């Protein structure tokens, strides 16, 4: 188990990768941008991006408007 901050909210999770975290948080196939500790993580790298205790994860959905 690790305690991480996701979008400014602390969570205790039992996942090891960013992809697993997105699945646990019900993002599934949603189109989102991700960053871990301020570093952008492309979709293709989520499966190998490890999540560690104390990490800061940002998940951003695209916005529409004008």
N, CA, C and O atoms as a Tripos MOL2 file, in Angstrom:
@<TRIPOS>MOLECULE
protein
  264   263    66     0     0
PROTEIN
NO_CHARGES

@<TRIPOS>ATOM
      1 N           0.8400   -1.1820    0.0000 N.3       1 UNK1
      2 CA          0.0000    0.0000    0.0000 C.3       1 UNK1
      3 C           0.8830    1.2410    0.0000 C.2       1 UNK1
      4 O           1.9440    1.2790    0.6220 O.2       1 UNK1
      5 N           0.4130    2.2400   -0.7090 N.am      2 UNK2
      6 CA          1.1480    3.4940   -0.7800 C.3       2 UNK2
      7 C           0.1710    4.6430   -0.5670 C.2       2 UNK2
      8 O          -0.9970    4.5560   -0.9470 O.2       2 UNK2
      9 N           0.6510    5.7030    0.0330 N.am      3 UNK3
     10 CA         -0.1460    6.9160    0.1580 C.3       3 UNK3
     11 C           0.3620    7.8930   -0.8860 C.2       3 UNK3
     12 O           1.5270    8.2910   -0.8700 O.2       3 UNK3
     13 N          -0.5300    8.2750   -1.7980 N.am      4 UNK4
     14 CA         -0.1790    9.2050   -2.8660 C.3       4 UNK4
     15 C          -1.1970   10.3360   -2.8810 C.2       4 UNK4
     16 O          -2.2980   10.2040   -2.3460 O.2       4 UNK4
     17 N          -0.8200   11.4400   -3.4930 N.am      5 UNK5
     18 CA         -1.7360   12.5520   -3.6740 C.3       5 UNK5
     19 C          -2.2020   12.5340   -5.1180 C.2       5 UNK5
     20 O          -1.3920   12.5870   -6.0440 O.2       5 UNK5
     21 N          -3.5180   12.4590   -5.3070 N.am      6 UNK6
     22 CA         -4.1120   12.4560   -6.6440 C.3       6 UNK6
     23 C          -4.9780   13.7000   -6.7630 C.2       6 UNK6
     24 O          -5.9760   13.8390   -6.0570 O.2       6 UNK6
     25 N          -4.5920   14.6070   -7.6610 N.am      7 UNK7
     26 CA         -5.3220   15.8650   -7.8430 C.3       7 UNK7
     27 C          -5.5720   16.5550   -6.4990 C.2       7 UNK7
     28 O          -6.6930   16.9660   -6.2000 O.2       7 UNK7
     29 N          -4.5300   16.6750   -5.7100 N.am      8 UNK8
     30 CA         -4.5370   17.3590   -4.4110 C.3       8 UNK8
     31 C          -5.3270   16.6410   -3.3260 C.2       8 UNK8
     32 O          -5.6540   17.2510   -2.3080 O.2       8 UNK8
     33 N          -5.6450   15.3550   -3.5150 N.am      9 UNK9
     34 CA         -6.3590   14.5720   -2.5080 C.3       9 UNK9
     35 C          -5.5220   13.3460   -2.1430 C.2       9 UNK9
     36 O          -5.1710   12.5440   -3.0080 O.2       9 UNK9
     37 N          -5.2070   13.2100   -0.8500 N.am     10 UNK10
     38 CA         -4.4130   12.0460   -0.4170 C.3      10 UNK10
     39 C          -5.2580   10.7830   -0.4780 C.2      10 UNK10
     40 O          -6.4200   10.7680   -0.0730 O.2      10 UNK10
     41 N          -4.6380    9.7120   -1.0010 N.am     11 UNK11
     42 CA         -5.3050    8.4130   -1.1020 C.3      11 UNK11
     43 C          -4.3180    7.3220   -0.7300 C.2      11 UNK11
     44 O          -3.1250    7.4200   -1.0180 O.2      11 UNK11
     45 N          -4.8260    6.2860   -0.0900 N.am     12 UNK12
     46 CA         -4.0270    5.0980    0.1830 C.3      12 UNK12
     47 C          -4.4700    4.0390   -0.8090 C.2      12 UNK12
     48 O          -5.6450    3.6780   -0.8660 O.2      12 UNK12
     49 N          -3.5200    3.5440   -1.5920 N.am     13 UNK13
     50 CA         -3.8510    2.6550   -2.7030 C.3      13 UNK13
     51 C          -2.9690    1.4150   -2.6910 C.2      13 UNK13
     52 O          -1.8910    1.4000   -2.0980 O.2      13 UNK13
     53 N          -3.4540    0.3800   -3.3600 N.am     14 UNK14
     54 CA         -2.6840   -0.8660   -3.4930 C.3      14 UNK14
     55 C          -2.4750   -1.1470   -4.9740 C.2      14 UNK14
     56 O          -2.9510   -2.1500   -5.5030 O.2      14 UNK14
     57 N          -1.7570   -0.2470   -5.6300 N.am     15 UNK15
     58 CA         -1.4230   -0.4240   -7.0490 C.3      15 UNK15
     59 C           0.0680   -0.1960   -7.2140 C.2      15 UNK15
     60 O           0.7190    0.3870   -6.3460 O.2      15 UNK15
     61 N           0.6070   -0.6630   -8.3430 N.am     16 UNK16
     62 CA          2.0400   -0.4580   -8.5510 C.3      16 UNK16
     63 C           2.3490    0.4210   -9.7560 C.2      16 UNK16
     64 O           3.4520    0.9570   -9.8550 O.2      16 UNK16
     65 N           1.3860    0.5810  -10.6840 N.am     17 UNK17
     66 CA          1.6530    1.4040  -11.8700 C.3      17 UNK17
     67 C           0.5900    2.4850  -12.0350 C.2      17 UNK17
     68 O          -0.4880    2.4190  -11.4450 O.2      17 UNK17
     69 N           0.9200    3.4670  -12.8430 N.am     18 UNK18
     70 CA         -0.0200    4.5470  -13.1310 C.3      18 UNK18
     71 C          -1.2590    4.0040  -13.8380 C.2      18 UNK18
     72 O          -2.3710    4.4500  -13.5550 O.2      18 UNK18
     73 N          -1.0880    3.0630  -14.7380 N.am     19 UNK19
     74 CA         -2.2340    2.4720  -15.4360 C.3      19 UNK19
     75 C          -3.1850    1.8010  -14.4450 C.2      19 UNK19
     76 O          -4.4010    1.9580  -14.5540 O.2      19 UNK19
     77 N          -2.6470    1.0610  -13.4860 N.am     20 UNK20
     78 CA         -3.4840    0.4250  -12.4640 C.3      20 UNK20
     79 C          -4.2250    1.4700  -11.6380 C.2      20 UNK20
     80 O          -5.3950    1.2820  -11.3050 O.2      20 UNK20
     81 N          -3.5560    2.5660  -11.3050 N.am     21 UNK21
     82 CA         -4.1970    3.6380  -10.5420 C.3      21 UNK21
     83 C          -5.3760    4.2080  -11.3160 C.2      21 UNK21
     84 O          -6.4490    4.4090  -10.7460 O.2      21 UNK21
     85 N          -5.1930    4.4700  -12.6020 N.am     22 UNK22
     86 CA         -6.2840    5.0010  -13.4170 C.3      22 UNK22
     87 C          -7.4660    4.0390  -13.4530 C.2      22 UNK22
     88 O          -8.6180    4.4710  -13.4060 O.2      22 UNK22
     89 N          -7.1930    2.7510  -13.5350 N.am     23 UNK23
     90 CA         -8.2660    1.7530  -13.5510 C.3      23 UNK23
     91 C          -9.0040    1.7240  -12.2160 C.2      23 UNK23
     92 O         -10.2330    1.6630  -12.1960 O.2      23 UNK23
     93 N          -8.2790    1.7680  -11.1070 N.am     24 UNK24
     94 CA         -8.8970    1.7640   -9.7780 C.3      24 UNK24
     95 C          -9.7690    3.0040   -9.5780 C.2      24 UNK24
     96 O         -10.8060    2.9390   -8.9180 O.2      24 UNK24
     97 N          -9.3480    4.1220  -10.1480 N.am     25 UNK25
     98 CA        -10.1020    5.3740  -10.0100 C.3      25 UNK25
     99 C         -11.1900    5.5160  -11.0710 C.2      25 UNK25
    100 O         -11.7810    6.5870  -11.2120 O.2      25 UNK25
    101 N         -11.4560    4.4560  -11.8120 N.am     26 UNK26
    102 CA        -12.5260    4.3980  -12.8240 C.3      26 UNK26
    103 C         -12.3170    5.3390  -14.0080 C.2      26 UNK26
    104 O         -13.2890    5.8130  -14.5960 O.2      26 UNK26
    105 N         -11.0730    5.6120  -14.3610 N.am     27 UNK27
    106 CA        -10.8170    6.3830  -15.5740 C.3      27 UNK27
    107 C         -10.8210    5.4760  -16.7990 C.2      27 UNK27
    108 O         -11.1040    5.9330  -17.9060 O.2      27 UNK27
    109 N         -10.5120    4.2030  -16.6100 N.am     28 UNK28
    110 CA        -10.5700    3.2150  -17.6820 C.3      28 UNK28
    111 C          -9.9860    3.7090  -18.9890 C.2      28 UNK28
    112 O          -8.7950    4.0100  -19.0660 O.2      28 UNK28
    113 N         -10.8170    3.7940  -20.0180 N.am     29 UNK29
    114 CA        -10.3850    4.2100  -21.3550 C.3      29 UNK29
    115 C         -10.5480    5.7150  -21.5880 C.2      29 UNK29
    116 O         -10.4020    6.1780  -22.7190 O.2      29 UNK29
    117 N         -10.8440    6.4780  -20.5490 N.am     30 UNK30
    118 CA        -11.0440    7.9220  -20.7020 C.3      30 UNK30
    119 C          -9.7810    8.5910  -21.2520 C.2      30 UNK30
    120 O          -8.6600    8.1730  -20.9600 O.2      30 UNK30
    121 N          -9.9860    9.6220  -22.0400 N.am     31 UNK31
    122 CA         -8.8690   10.3960  -22.5840 C.3      31 UNK31
    123 C          -8.4790   11.4330  -21.5340 C.2      31 UNK31
    124 O          -9.2040   12.3990  -21.2940 O.2      31 UNK31
    125 N          -7.3290   11.2160  -20.9190 N.am     32 UNK32
    126 CA         -6.8350   12.1250  -19.8900 C.3      32 UNK32
    127 C          -5.3380   12.3360  -20.0800 C.2      32 UNK32
    128 O          -4.6520   11.5260  -20.7030 O.2      32 UNK32
    129 N          -4.8550   13.4330  -19.5350 N.am     33 UNK33
    130 CA         -3.4110   13.6820  -19.4740 C.3      33 UNK33
    131 C          -2.9690   13.3310  -18.0590 C.2      33 UNK33
    132 O          -3.7090   13.5500  -17.1000 O.2      33 UNK33
    133 N          -1.7670   12.7880  -17.9320 N.am     34 UNK34
    134 CA         -1.2790   12.3830  -16.6160 C.3      34 UNK34
    135 C           0.1320   12.9070  -16.3660 C.2      34 UNK34
    136 O           0.9400   13.0600  -17.2820 O.2      34 UNK34
    137 N           0.3920   13.1730  -15.0930 N.am     35 UNK35
    138 CA          1.7330   13.5780  -14.6730 C.3      35 UNK35
    139 C           2.0100   12.9540  -13.3110 C.2      35 UNK35
    140 O           1.1100   12.8360  -12.4800 O.2      35 UNK35
    141 N           3.2400   12.5620  -13.0920 N.am     36 UNK36
    142 CA          3.6750   12.0410  -11.7960 C.3      36 UNK36
    143 C           4.8400   12.9020  -11.3300 C.2      36 UNK36
    144 O           5.8600   13.0190  -12.0100 O.2      36 UNK36
    145 N           4.6690   13.4960  -10.1670 N.am     37 UNK37
    146 CA          5.6880   14.3800   -9.5880 C.3      37 UNK37
    147 C           6.0960   15.4840  -10.5580 C.2      37 UNK37
    148 O           7.2710   15.8370  -10.6640 O.2      37 UNK37
    149 N           5.0960   16.0250  -11.2670 N.am     38 UNK38
    150 CA          5.3280   17.1430  -12.1730 C.3      38 UNK38
    151 C           5.8440   16.7740  -13.5430 C.2      38 UNK38
    152 O           6.0700   17.6580  -14.3700 O.2      38 UNK38
    153 N           6.0370   15.4940  -13.8100 N.am     39 UNK39
    154 CA          6.5420   15.0450  -15.1090 C.3      39 UNK39
    155 C           5.4270   14.4050  -15.9210 C.2      39 UNK39
    156 O           4.7930   13.4500  -15.4700 O.2      39 UNK39
    157 N           5.1870   14.9300  -17.1190 N.am     40 UNK40
    158 CA          4.1660   14.3830  -18.0080 C.3      40 UNK40
    159 C           4.4460   12.9150  -18.2980 C.2      40 UNK40
    160 O           5.5850   12.5280  -18.5580 O.2      40 UNK40
    161 N           3.3870   12.0960  -18.2510 N.am     41 UNK41
    162 CA          3.5100   10.6680  -18.5710 C.3      41 UNK41
    163 C           2.5710   10.3690  -19.7400 C.2      41 UNK41
    164 O           1.3530   10.3960  -19.5650 O.2      41 UNK41
    165 N           3.1130   10.0840  -20.9300 N.am     42 UNK42
    166 CA          2.2520    9.7600  -22.0710 C.3      42 UNK42
    167 C           1.5230    8.4350  -21.8480 C.2      42 UNK42
    168 O           1.9600    7.5900  -21.0670 O.2      42 UNK42
    169 N           0.4190    8.2800  -22.5420 N.am     43 UNK43
    170 CA         -0.4070    7.0810  -22.4000 C.3      43 UNK43
    171 C           0.4100    5.8010  -22.5710 C.2      43 UNK43
    172 O           0.1990    4.8270  -21.8490 O.2      43 UNK43
    173 N           1.3330    5.8020  -23.5150 N.am     44 UNK44
    174 CA          2.1150    4.5960  -23.8030 C.3      44 UNK44
    175 C           3.0660    4.2120  -22.6720 C.2      44 UNK44
    176 O           3.5440    3.0780  -22.6290 O.2      44 UNK44
    177 N           3.3450    5.1320  -21.7640 N.am     45 UNK45
    178 CA          4.2850    4.8680  -20.6650 C.3      45 UNK45
    179 C           3.5890    4.5550  -19.3380 C.2      45 UNK45
    180 O           4.2610    4.2310  -18.3590 O.2      45 UNK45
    181 N           2.2690    4.6440  -19.2890 N.am     46 UNK46
    182 CA          1.5500    4.4510  -18.0230 C.3      46 UNK46
    183 C           1.7130    3.0460  -17.4650 C.2      46 UNK46
    184 O           1.7700    2.8640  -16.2490 O.2      46 UNK46
    185 N           1.7890    2.0530  -18.3400 N.am     47 UNK47
    186 CA          1.9010    0.6650  -17.8900 C.3      47 UNK47
    187 C           3.2350    0.4000  -17.1850 C.2      47 UNK47
    188 O           3.3230   -0.5060  -16.3570 O.2      47 UNK47
    189 N           4.2560    1.1670  -17.4990 N.am     48 UNK48
    190 CA          5.5660    0.9510  -16.8760 C.3      48 UNK48
    191 C           5.9690    2.0570  -15.9050 C.2      48 UNK48
    192 O           7.0740    2.0290  -15.3620 O.2      48 UNK48
    193 N           5.0860    3.0290  -15.6790 N.am     49 UNK49
    194 CA          5.3740    4.1020  -14.7290 C.3      49 UNK49
    195 C           4.9560    3.6480  -13.3360 C.2      49 UNK49
    196 O           3.7690    3.4820  -13.0560 O.2      49 UNK49
    197 N           5.9320    3.4520  -12.4750 N.am     50 UNK50
    198 CA          5.6700    2.9510  -11.1280 C.3      50 UNK50
    199 C           5.1770    4.0650  -10.2130 C.2      50 UNK50
    200 O           5.6190    5.2100  -10.3010 O.2      50 UNK50
    201 N           4.2510    3.7000   -9.3330 N.am     51 UNK51
    202 CA          3.7230    4.6210   -8.3350 C.3      51 UNK51
    203 C           4.3420    4.2420   -6.9940 C.2      51 UNK51
    204 O           4.3150    3.0800   -6.5890 O.2      51 UNK51
    205 N           4.9010    5.2430   -6.3120 N.am     52 UNK52
    206 CA          5.5630    5.0040   -5.0260 C.3      52 UNK52
    207 C           4.9250    5.8540   -3.9400 C.2      52 UNK52
    208 O           4.2710    6.8590   -4.2180 O.2      52 UNK52
    209 N           5.1240    5.4330   -2.7030 N.am     53 UNK53
    210 CA          4.6260    6.1790   -1.5560 C.3      53 UNK53
    211 C           5.1150    7.6240   -1.6310 C.2      53 UNK53
    212 O           6.3020    7.8750   -1.8440 O.2      53 UNK53
    213 N           4.1970    8.5670   -1.4570 N.am     54 UNK54
    214 CA          4.5470    9.9800   -1.4690 C.3      54 UNK54
    215 C           4.4570   10.6520   -2.8220 C.2      54 UNK54
    216 O           4.6460   11.8640   -2.9170 O.2      54 UNK54
    217 N           4.1720    9.8910   -3.8800 N.am     55 UNK55
    218 CA          4.0780   10.4850   -5.2200 C.3      55 UNK55
    219 C           2.9020   11.4510   -5.3210 C.2      55 UNK55
    220 O           1.9010   11.3190   -4.6150 O.2      55 UNK55
    221 N           3.0490   12.4180   -6.2120 N.am     56 UNK56
    222 CA          1.9910   13.3750   -6.5240 C.3      56 UNK56
    223 C           1.5460   13.1090   -7.9570 C.2      56 UNK56
    224 O           2.3270   13.2680   -8.8950 O.2      56 UNK56
    225 N           0.2870   12.7020   -8.1220 N.am     57 UNK57
    226 CA         -0.2490   12.3460   -9.4340 C.3      57 UNK57
    227 C          -1.3080   13.3620   -9.8330 C.2      57 UNK57
    228 O          -2.2000   13.6890   -9.0500 O.2      57 UNK57
    229 N          -1.2000   13.8540  -11.0550 N.am     58 UNK58
    230 CA         -2.2130   14.7540  -11.6110 C.3      58 UNK58
    231 C          -2.8860   14.0520  -12.7750 C.2      58 UNK58
    232 O          -2.2190   13.4910  -13.6440 O.2      58 UNK58
    233 N          -4.2180   14.0850  -12.7870 N.am     59 UNK59
    234 CA         -5.0120   13.5090  -13.8670 C.3      59 UNK59
    235 C          -5.9080   14.6240  -14.3830 C.2      59 UNK59
    236 O          -6.7450   15.1520  -13.6510 O.2      59 UNK59
    237 N          -5.7230   14.9760  -15.6510 N.am     60 UNK60
    238 CA         -6.4470   16.1050  -16.2320 C.3      60 UNK60
    239 C          -7.2670   15.6620  -17.4280 C.2      60 UNK60
    240 O          -6.7530   15.0250  -18.3470 O.2      60 UNK60
    241 N          -8.5500   16.0050  -17.4060 N.am     61 UNK61
    242 CA         -9.4290   15.7140  -18.5360 C.3      61 UNK61
    243 C          -9.4470   16.9300  -19.4570 C.2      61 UNK61
    244 O          -9.3410   18.0620  -18.9850 O.2      61 UNK61
    245 N          -9.5820   16.7100  -20.7760 N.am     62 UNK62
    246 CA         -9.6450   17.8420  -21.6980 C.3      62 UNK62
    247 C         -10.8910   18.6820  -21.4390 C.2      62 UNK62
    248 O         -11.9360   18.1690  -21.0400 O.2      62 UNK62
    249 N         -10.7540   19.9790  -21.6750 N.am     63 UNK63
    250 CA        -11.8810   20.8990  -21.4860 C.3      63 UNK63
    251 C         -12.2880   21.4720  -22.8320 C.2      63 UNK63
    252 O         -11.4530   21.7050  -23.7070 O.2      63 UNK63
    253 N         -13.5800   21.6930  -22.9780 N.am     64 UNK64
    254 CA        -14.0870   22.3300  -24.1890 C.3      64 UNK64
    255 C         -14.6950   23.6650  -23.8030 C.2      64 UNK64
    256 O         -15.1280   23.8670  -22.6690 O.2      64 UNK64
    257 N         -14.7170   24.5400  -24.7340 N.am     65 UNK65
    258 CA        -15.3230   25.8360  -24.4630 C.3      65 UNK65
    259 C         -14.8140   26.8690  -25.4410 C.2      65 UNK65
    260 O         -14.0330   26.5790  -26.3460 O.2      65 UNK65
    261 N         -15.2690   28.0480  -25.2340 N.am     66 UNK66
    262 CA        -14.8410   29.0770  -26.1620 C.3      66 UNK66
    263 C         -14.8340   30.4310  -25.5450 C.2      66 UNK66
    264 O         -14.4930   31.4100  -26.2080 O.2      66 UNK66
@<TRIPOS>BOND
     1     1     2 1
     2     2     3 1
     3     3     4 2
     4     3     5 am
     5     5     6 1
     6     6     7 1
     7     7     8 2
     8     7     9 am
     9     9    10 1
    10    10    11 1
    11    11    12 2
    12    11    13 am
    13    13    14 1
    14    14    15 1
    15    15    16 2
    16    15    17 am
    17    17    18 1
    18    18    19 1
    19    19    20 2
    20    19    21 am
    21    21    22 1
    22    22    23 1
    23    23    24 2
    24    23    25 am
    25    25    26 1
    26    26    27 1
    27    27    28 2
    28    27    29 am
    29    29    30 1
    30    30    31 1
    31    31    32 2
    32    31    33 am
    33    33    34 1
    34    34    35 1
    35    35    36 2
    36    35    37 am
    37    37    38 1
    38    38    39 1
    39    39    40 2
    40    39    41 am
    41    41    42 1
    42    42    43 1
    43    43    44 2
    44    43    45 am
    45    45    46 1
    46    46    47 1
    47    47    48 2
    48    47    49 am
    49    49    50 1
    50    50    51 1
    51    51    52 2
    52    51    53 am
    53    53    54 1
    54    54    55 1
    55    55    56 2
    56    55    57 am
    57    57    58 1
    58    58    59 1
    59    59    60 2
    60    59    61 am
    61    61    62 1
    62    62    63 1
    63    63    64 2
    64    63    65 am
    65    65    66 1
    66    66    67 1
    67    67    68 2
    68    67    69 am
    69    69    70 1
    70    70    71 1
    71    71    72 2
    72    71    73 am
    73    73    74 1
    74    74    75 1
    75    75    76 2
    76    75    77 am
    77    77    78 1
    78    78    79 1
    79    79    80 2
    80    79    81 am
    81    81    82 1
    82    82    83 1
    83    83    84 2
    84    83    85 am
    85    85    86 1
    86    86    87 1
    87    87    88 2
    88    87    89 am
    89    89    90 1
    90    90    91 1
    91    91    92 2
    92    91    93 am
    93    93    94 1
    94    94    95 1
    95    95    96 2
    96    95    97 am
    97    97    98 1
    98    98    99 1
    99    99   100 2
   100    99   101 am
   101   101   102 1
   102   102   103 1
   103   103   104 2
   104   103   105 am
   105   105   106 1
   106   106   107 1
   107   107   108 2
   108   107   109 am
   109   109   110 1
   110   110   111 1
   111   111   112 2
   112   111   113 am
   113   113   114 1
   114   114   115 1
   115   115   116 2
   116   115   117 am
   117   117   118 1
   118   118   119 1
   119   119   120 2
   120   119   121 am
   121   121   122 1
   122   122   123 1
   123   123   124 2
   124   123   125 am
   125   125   126 1
   126   126   127 1
   127   127   128 2
   128   127   129 am
   129   129   130 1
   130   130   131 1
   131   131   132 2
   132   131   133 am
   133   133   134 1
   134   134   135 1
   135   135   136 2
   136   135   137 am
   137   137   138 1
   138   138   139 1
   139   139   140 2
   140   139   141 am
   141   141   142 1
   142   142   143 1
   143   143   144 2
   144   143   145 am
   145   145   146 1
   146   146   147 1
   147   147   148 2
   148   147   149 am
   149   149   150 1
   150   150   151 1
   151   151   152 2
   152   151   153 am
   153   153   154 1
   154   154   155 1
   155   155   156 2
   156   155   157 am
   157   157   158 1
   158   158   159 1
   159   159   160 2
   160   159   161 am
   161   161   162 1
   162   162   163 1
   163   163   164 2
   164   163   165 am
   165   165   166 1
   166   166   167 1
   167   167   168 2
   168   167   169 am
   169   169   170 1
   170   170   171 1
   171   171   172 2
   172   171   173 am
   173   173   174 1
   174   174   175 1
   175   175   176 2
   176   175   177 am
   177   177   178 1
   178   178   179 1
   179   179   180 2
   180   179   181 am
   181   181   182 1
   182   182   183 1
   183   183   184 2
   184   183   185 am
   185   185   186 1
   186   186   187 1
   187   187   188 2
   188   187   189 am
   189   189   190 1
   190   190   191 1
   191   191   192 2
   192   191   193 am
   193   193   194 1
   194   194   195 1
   195   195   196 2
   196   195   197 am
   197   197   198 1
   198   198   199 1
   199   199   200 2
   200   199   201 am
   201   201   202 1
   202   202   203 1
   203   203   204 2
   204   203   205 am
   205   205   206 1
   206   206   207 1
   207   207   208 2
   208   207   209 am
   209   209   210 1
   210   210   211 1
   211   211   212 2
   212   211   213 am
   213   213   214 1
   214   214   215 1
   215   215   216 2
   216   215   217 am
   217   217   218 1
   218   218   219 1
   219   219   220 2
   220   219   221 am
   221   221   222 1
   222   222   223 1
   223   223   224 2
   224   223   225 am
   225   225   226 1
   226   226   227 1
   227   227   228 2
   228   227   229 am
   229   229   230 1
   230   230   231 1
   231   231   232 2
   232   231   233 am
   233   233   234 1
   234   234   235 1
   235   235   236 2
   236   235   237 am
   237   237   238 1
   238   238   239 1
   239   239   240 2
   240   239   241 am
   241   241   242 1
   242   242   243 1
   243   243   244 2
   244   243   245 am
   245   245   246 1
   246   246   247 1
   247   247   248 2
   248   247   249 am
   249   249   250 1
   250   250   251 1
   251   251   252 2
   252   251   253 am
   253   253   254 1
   254   254   255 1
   255   255   256 2
   256   255   257 am
   257   257   258 1
   258   258   259 1
   259   259   260 2
   260   259   261 am
   261   261   262 1
   262   262   263 1
   263   263   264 2
@<TRIPOS>SUBSTRUCTURE
     1 UNK1         2 RESIDUE 1 A UNK
     2 UNK2         6 RESIDUE 1 A UNK
     3 UNK3        10 RESIDUE 1 A UNK
     4 UNK4        14 RESIDUE 1 A UNK
     5 UNK5        18 RESIDUE 1 A UNK
     6 UNK6        22 RESIDUE 1 A UNK
     7 UNK7        26 RESIDUE 1 A UNK
     8 UNK8        30 RESIDUE 1 A UNK
     9 UNK9        34 RESIDUE 1 A UNK
    10 UNK10       38 RESIDUE 1 A UNK
    11 UNK11       42 RESIDUE 1 A UNK
    12 UNK12       46 RESIDUE 1 A UNK
    13 UNK13       50 RESIDUE 1 A UNK
    14 UNK14       54 RESIDUE 1 A UNK
    15 UNK15       58 RESIDUE 1 A UNK
    16 UNK16       62 RESIDUE 1 A UNK
    17 UNK17       66 RESIDUE 1 A UNK
    18 UNK18       70 RESIDUE 1 A UNK
    19 UNK19       74 RESIDUE 1 A UNK
    20 UNK20       78 RESIDUE 1 A UNK
    21 UNK21       82 RESIDUE 1 A UNK
    22 UNK22       86 RESIDUE 1 A UNK
    23 UNK23       90 RESIDUE 1 A UNK
    24 UNK24       94 RESIDUE 1 A UNK
    25 UNK25       98 RESIDUE 1 A UNK
    26 UNK26      102 RESIDUE 1 A UNK
    27 UNK27      106 RESIDUE 1 A UNK
    28 UNK28      110 RESIDUE 1 A UNK
    29 UNK29      114 RESIDUE 1 A UNK
    30 UNK30      118 RESIDUE 1 A UNK
    31 UNK31      122 RESIDUE 1 A UNK
    32 UNK32      126 RESIDUE 1 A UNK
    33 UNK33      130 RESIDUE 1 A UNK
    34 UNK34      134 RESIDUE 1 A UNK
    35 UNK35      138 RESIDUE 1 A UNK
    36 UNK36      142 RESIDUE 1 A UNK
    37 UNK37      146 RESIDUE 1 A UNK
    38 UNK38      150 RESIDUE 1 A UNK
    39 UNK39      154 RESIDUE 1 A UNK
    40 UNK40      158 RESIDUE 1 A UNK
    41 UNK41      162 RESIDUE 1 A UNK
    42 UNK42      166 RESIDUE 1 A UNK
    43 UNK43      170 RESIDUE 1 A UNK
    44 UNK44      174 RESIDUE 1 A UNK
    45 UNK45      178 RESIDUE 1 A UNK
    46 UNK46      182 RESIDUE 1 A UNK
    47 UNK47      186 RESIDUE 1 A UNK
    48 UNK48      190 RESIDUE 1 A UNK
    49 UNK49      194 RESIDUE 1 A UNK
    50 UNK50      198 RESIDUE 1 A UNK
    51 UNK51      202 RESIDUE 1 A UNK
    52 UNK52      206 RESIDUE 1 A UNK
    53 UNK53      210 RESIDUE 1 A UNK
    54 UNK54      214 RESIDUE 1 A UNK
    55 UNK55      218 RESIDUE 1 A UNK
    56 UNK56      222 RESIDUE 1 A UNK
    57 UNK57      226 RESIDUE 1 A UNK
    58 UNK58      230 RESIDUE 1 A UNK
    59 UNK59      234 RESIDUE 1 A UNK
    60 UNK60      238 RESIDUE 1 A UNK
    61 UNK61      242 RESIDUE 1 A UNK
    62 UNK62      246 RESIDUE 1 A UNK
    63 UNK63      250 RESIDUE 1 A UNK
    64 UNK64      254 RESIDUE 1 A UNK
    65 UNK65      258 RESIDUE 1 A UNK
    66 UNK66      262 RESIDUE 1 A UNK
